[in-house]
């Protein structure tokens, strides 16, 4: 069979023509004829040659008794010789199926022609020509494996010749003549119907076989692809049947167990991997009982490596729900386990270092605040004239000392708050506060800075805004921080807007917007990271990089969020978003 090679030209949906008993489409019909055994046709032609030789021999004997050859006898002789030569050439050349079909049809045509010619040569009754001709009608359907329509036409002509002989050469009454003609027609119709059924059945069988071959080829290709994929994976993959016999192991599995070149199909797990089987037999039996199995274990493999493996057994059920085997997958977790352990150790070390840093910053802040408060206190006393009259230059120096001390104290306070946030020790004292009142109390802290930059501060009050439950000191600290940033980044003659609103979700949002240079989406996470400055902040005059990270941490302690929206060239809006539960 070459069905697989021809299946690509065959469409399983091709229909068979009801009249010709052939495929409607040319390609499947050609494939079918190439599949039909040409040897069968050659055998038929060989049989034809024998029949022709017998006929020629009889003609030679008959000719001996004849003084002269009639035209009919000469035509019969020529047709038989031509049939013999044509059939011999077809058999000897091992011809293509088309040539063989034509040869058989020509032989059939010669036989029909001789049925007519022999009447002129011999007495039809004496030579039993009627029996010969009826035999052709009866049996030609079974010995002519050629085209259905061609054979049917030839045998229809033969049936007509037989009917003519019955009516012309046999002195029978009407009933006997009709009976013989009816028998001949019945033989013709029965043979035709039988041949039609055989041709259609053969083609249906060929169609089913071709479709099966196509499916087998697709299945083979799919299996090859699956095998290629599984063999390329660095994990152990196997299929074990219900008798715990191995049906498949991929390349990695063969390498692990040193089974390359070993015939593994049909052998039991205990035979192939006795050392590993002892520790995993219970898991194998559980999978064959229909359970999904998953476990980890450390195994010393025959390839000399000790692996920490993650094993999964998935039972395979047939259509009846019975377990017929299971799929096994084993993943080498050695490197990932080691990496996870290293990462865990690194995380613990980083957390310990971060705690040490926070504790150091907190201690340092406390240590610095005491002498710094003394510096600020004494400079304030000197500025007030408590130590005597000061000259103008001395007053200027005292003012610089006081401003620098207060700035340093603010920085230390920020560091202390940041340390508390990172340590999770920042305490809040929630109370009901009026948001607009708190905003008004914060504006004076940035008024001087805004005046220097000719920046307008615009506070829009919100009617019917509920009281906010928050730490009053932290709230003002967050608002002042955001206002300071907005003023610092605003362009000259710019505007800073601050407003609060109650959203439909019930949360209160305090938003502060400026018309400064703005930030890119990539810069926003940087701005929220402690000690990190964006390009726009450095252009605006730098800073410590603590402000927004402090606000973010304080908002998280309140159960809210700090949301920043910014467009380059248009400005930035920072919003303190308090949850609905923070209102009363």
N, C-alpha and C positions, 0 to 999 in steps of 0.2 A: 504493500500500500504506500502511495505517495500523497495521501490525503492532506498531510500537514503542509506540504509544499504548495498544493493547489488551493488550500483553504483561504488564502489571501484574496483569490479571485472569486470566492463563493460568498454570496449573500444568503444567510439562512432564511431570509424572507422571500427568496425567489419562488415564484409560483410555477406550476406545471400546466401547460396548455391542454385543455380537455380534448381537443381534436387530434393534435399531433403527438400527444403523450410525451412531449419534450419540455425542457425548461424554456420559459419565455425569453430569458436573457441568454445571450450567446455564450458568455464566459462560463457559467456553470454547466451549460450543455457540453461545451468543449471539454471541460474538466471531467465531466461524467464519462464521455466517450474515451478519453485517455485512460480513465480508471478501469473501464470495462476491459477484461482480459483480451488483448490482441491474440494471445495464444489460442483462445477459444475460437476466434474467427478463422485463424489458420487451420485449426482442426476441422472446422466446417468445410473450408475450401479443399482440404485434403480429401475429405469424404466426397465432396463434389467431383473431384478428379477421378476417384474410384468409380463413381456412378457413371461419369462420362466415358471412362475406359470400357466399362461393361457395355454401355450403349454403343460405342464405336465397334466393339467386337461383334455385337449382334448385327450391326449394320453391315459389317464386312461379310459375315456369314450369309446375310440376306442378299447382299450384292452378288455373291457367287451364283446365286440362283436366278439372277436377273441378267437378261441379255444386254439391256441398255439402262442407263441411269436417268430417271425422270428428273425434271426440274425440282420437284418437291424433295426427292431423295437427296439431290445435290445440295439444296439449301439446308436440309437437316444435317448432312454431313459437315458442311462448312461451319454451321453454328456450333456443332459439337466440338470441332477442332479448335475454333476460336475460344470457346469456353475453357477447353483444356489448357490452351496456351496461357490465357489470362490468369486462370487459377494457379497454374504452375509458377508463373512469374511472381504472383502475389505471395505465394508460400515461400519461394526461394529467397525473395528480397526482404522477407520479414517486414512487409510494408506497413506504412502508417495506417491508423484505423480508418481514415477516409478512403484510402485505396482499397483496403479490405472490404469496406462496406460496398463500394462500387463494384468490386469483383463479385461479391455474393449477389447483388442485385442483377448484374449482367447474367450470372448463372441462372437466376430465377427467371429472367426474361427469356433466355434461351429455352428453358424447360417449358415455358408457356407457349413459345413459338413452335416448339416441336410437338406440343399437344395438338396444334392445328395442322401442322405439316404431315404428321404421321397418318392422319386420316386419308390423305391422298396416296399414301404409299401402301398401306396394308388394310386388310379387312378389320374394321374396329372390333367386330365381335370375335373374330378368330384370334386376334392378338391381344385380347383383353385390354384394349386401350382405355375403356371406360374406367376399369378398376385402377389403372395407372393414374389417370387424370384425377379421379376422386381422391386417391391417396395423396396426391400433391396438395389438394385443397385441405385435407385433414391434417397432414403432418408438417407442411412447410412452415406454418407459424412457429413450430417448436425448434426447427433446425436452422432458422434464418435470423441470427442475432444482428439485425440491421434496422434501418429506419422504419418506423411503424407505418407511416403513410405509404412509402414505396412498396413495402411488402403487401399491404392491404390492397393497393391498386392492382398489383400483379395477380393476386389471388382472386380478386373480383373478376378480372379478365378470364382467369382459369375457370371460375365458376360458370361464367357465361358460355365458354367453350363446351364445358361438360353438359350444360343444359341443352345446348344446340345439338350435341351428339345424341343425347337421349331422345330428343324429338325427331331427329333425322334418320338415324341409322338403326334404331332398334324398333322392331315391330311390336309395340306394346299398346295395351289399351290406355285410355286417358287416365284412369285412376293410377295405373302402375307408373306411367310417365310422371304424373304429378307427385307421386310418392318419392320417386328417385330424385326429382328436382328439389322437392322439399328437404330430403335428407342432405343433398349437396349444399343447399342454402343454409341449413341448420349447422352443418359442419363449418361452412365459411363464417357464419356469424359467431358460433361458439369459439372458433379459433381466433377470430378477430378480437372478441371480448377478452378471451384469455390472454392474448398477446398484449392488449391494452393494459390489462391489470398488471401483467408482469413488468411492462415498461414503466408504468407509474410507480409500482412498488419498488423497483430497482432504483428509480430516481429519488424516491422518498428515503430509502435506506441510505443512498449516497449523500443526500442532504443531511440526514441525521448524523451519519459518520463524519462528514466534513465539519459539521457544527461541533461534534464531539472532539474532533482533532483540533479545531480552532480553540476550544475551551482548554484542551490539554496543553496546547502550545502556550496559551496565555497563562495557564496555571504554572507551567514550567518556567516561563519568563518571570512571573511574579515570585515564584520560589527562589529563582536565581537572584533576583534583586534583593529579596528579604535576606537570603544567605549572605550576599555581599555586604548588606548593611550590618547584620549581626556580627559578621566576621571582622568588620572594621572597628567595632566598639571595643573599648578597653575594659570590658566587664565580662563576667562569666554568664553565659546564657545556655540553657539546656532544656530539653523536653524529655520527660520521664513518663513511661506508660504505666498502666495500672499494676503491672507485675514488677515495677521498679527496674525496668530495663531501659537503658538509654537509647533514645531514638535520634538525638541530635545534641552536639556540643559545638559551640563556636570556637574560633581559633584561639581566643584569649583563654578559654577554659582548657583547651588542649595544652596550651603553654604552661598554665599554672600547675596542671597535674602531669606534665611531661607525657602527653598522650599523642604527640604528633607522630603520624605514621602508624598508629595503632588502630586496628579495626574495632570500633566501639559499638557499632549498631547492634542492638539485641543483647548486649552484655549487661549484667546487673551492676548497680551502684557498688555493691559490696565487692564485686570482682575488680572493678576499675579503680575505686578509691577506698580501699578498706579502712585506712587510718581515719579518714574524714567521716566515713559512713557511720562509724560507731558513735560519734558524738552528735550526729544529726539524724539518726534513724527515726526518732520520735517525730521530728518535724516533717519528714517525708511521709510517714504514715498519717499524720494529721492532714496533710494536703490531699492524700488519696481518700480521706474521709470527707472531703468537701470543704475543708476549712481554709480560709486565707491565712497564710503563715508569714510572719515577719519577725526576724530576730537578728541580733548582732553577736558575733563571737570572734575570738582570736584563733587563727588556724596556722599551723606550720605546714606549708605546702611543699610538695616534692621538688619544686624548682629551687628550694633553698631559702625562700622568703617567708617571713612571718607577717601575716596580714590581719588587720582588723577589718572584718567584712560585714556588710549589711546584706542580709539574705531575705529574699521574698519568694514564696511559693504560691502560685495561683492555680487552683484546680481547673481542669478542663472537663466540661460537661458535654455529653452528646445530646441529641434532640430528645432522648428519653429521660434526660435528667440524671443519667448515671455518670460517675466520674470515670473517665477513660485515661487519665494521666494528669500531669501538672507541668506548668512552665516554671522554671527556676531561674532567678536572676540574682547574681552575687556581685556587689559593688565593692571595690577596694576602697575603704574609708581611712586607710592608714595616714595618707598625707593630709586629708582634710581634717582628721582628728588632731593630728599634730599642729596643723595651722590654727584650728579652733582653740587648742590649748594655749598656743603662743599668743593668739589675739586676746584670750581671756586674761592671761598673765599681764600682757601689755596694758589692757584696760584697767586692771586693778592697780598697776603701777602708776598709770596716768591719773586715776582717781586719787590715789594716795598723794601724788605730787600736787594735784590741784588743791586737795585739802590743806596740804602743808603751805602752799602759796596763799590760800585764803586766810589761814591762821596767821601767817607771817604778816600779810597786809593788814589784818585787823589789829595785831599787836603793834605793828609799826605805826598805824594810824593813831592808836591810843597814846603811844609814846610821843608822837609829834604834836598832838593837840595840846598837851599841857604847856610846853614851852611856847608854843605858837600863840596860845591864848594870852600868855603873859606879855609877849611882844605886842600883840594887838591892844591889850589893856593899857600898857604903859605908853604906847604911842598915842592912844586916844586921850590919856591923861595929859600928856605933854601938849597935844594939839589943843586941849581945852585951857592951857595956861596954868595948870596946877603946879608945874615945876618952875614957873617964872615966865617972864616975857620972852617970846621967841622972835628972832629976826625973820624976814620974809623967806630967805633961802632955807632957814631951818624948818619953817612951816611947810615949805614945798617938799623937803626931804621927809618930814614926818608924815605928810600925806601919802607920799610914794610908799613908805614903809607900811602904813595902814592899809592901803589898797592891795599891796602885794601880799600882806599877811592874810587879809580877808579872802583873796583869790586862792591862796594856798590852803586856807582852812576849808574853803568850799571844795577844793580838789580832794583834800583828805576825807571830808565827809562823803564825797562821791565814792571814793575807794572803799571806805568803811561800809557804805550801803551795798556796793557791788559784792564785797566779801560776804556780807550777810545773805545776799540773794543766792550766791553760788553755794553757800553752806546750808541754805534752806532755813536760815535763822532770822530772816527779816520779819519782824512782827508788825502787824497792822492793828490800828485801833479804830474800827469802823464806827461812824456816827452819821446821823442825818445832816446833810449840808445842802445849802442852796447853791446850785451850780453857777448861776449868773453872778451872785455875790462873790464867790470865790474867784471868778474870772476878773472881776473889777479890782479885787485886792491884789491880783498878780500883775496888772498892767503897769503900775508905777515902777516895778522892778526893771522893766525894759524901756520905760518912757525916755530916759536920757539917751540910751543907745539908739532908739528910733529917731529922736530929734536930731542927733548928730548926722544920721544918714538921710534926713528929710523923708522919713518913712511914716506913712499914716497908719495908725492902729484903729481898726474898725471892729467894734464888738456889737454883734447883733443879738439882742435878747430874744428868748423864746417864750411866748405866752403859755401859761398852764403847764410849765415843765415841772414834773414831780421832784420831790426831794431825792437826793442821791445818797446812798449809804456807802461811805468810803472813808479812808483815813484822810483827815483834813490836811495835815502837814504834807503827806505824800502827794495828794491831789494838787496842792499849790506848787509843790516842787516839780511835778510833771508838767503842769501848764507853763510855769516859768521857763523850764528847760526847752519846751517846744517853741515858746514865743521867742526866746533868745536865738534859737536856730533860725526861725523864720526871719527875724530882723537881720541877723548876720548874713543870710544868703539873699535877701531882697536887694534889688537894684536901687540906685539912688532915685528919689522921688517915687518909690514904689509904694505898695500897699500890703498890709498884713491883715487878714480877716480871721476873726475867731467867733465861733457860734456853737451853740449846743442845740440838739433837737432830740425829740422822742420818736423813735422809729416805730413802724407798725408792728414789729416783733416784740415791742416792749422795752428794748434796750435803749440806753441814753448814750449818745455819741457827741463828744466834744472835738470839733475839727478846727485846725489852725492851718491856713493856707498862705503861701507867699507867691510872688511873681518872679522868683529868682531863676537861675539857670536850669534848675531841675536835675534829675538823675536818670541814668539808664536803668532798665530792669535788672541788669547784672550788678549795679552799684548798690541797690537797696539792701540785699543781704549783708554786704560789706558794712554799710552804715549802721546796721544793728549789731555788729560784732565789736566787743570791747577793744579799745586801743587801735582800731583800724579806721583810717580816714579815706574818704573817696577823693577823687580828683577835684570835685567842686568845693569840698570842704577845705582843701589845702589852698585853693585859689582865694577862698573867702577869708583866709587868715588862720587856718589850722585850728587846733584845739586838742583836747585829750582823747577824744574818741569814745568817751564814756557816756555822754548824755543820752543818746537813743537806746543804748543797751540797758541803762538804768531804768528808763521809762518802760521799756519792754518787760523787764523783770518785775517792776512794781505793778504793772497792769496784770501780769500773770498771777501775782499774789492776790489781786482783787477778783480773779476769775474772769478777767476780760482780755482784750487783745489790743495791740498797737498796730494799726493798719496805715500803710504809707502808699500813696499814689503819686506818681511823678511823671512828668513829660518833659523831655529835654527842650529847653528854650521857652517853656511856658510856666514852670513852677512846680511846687510840691505841696501836697496836702497830707498832713499827719493827723490821724484820728484816734482818740481814746475811746474805745468801745466797751462800755460797761454792760454786763449781762442784765436781763430783765429782772432777775432776782435782787439786783442791787438798788431797785427803786422802791419807794414806799408812798 
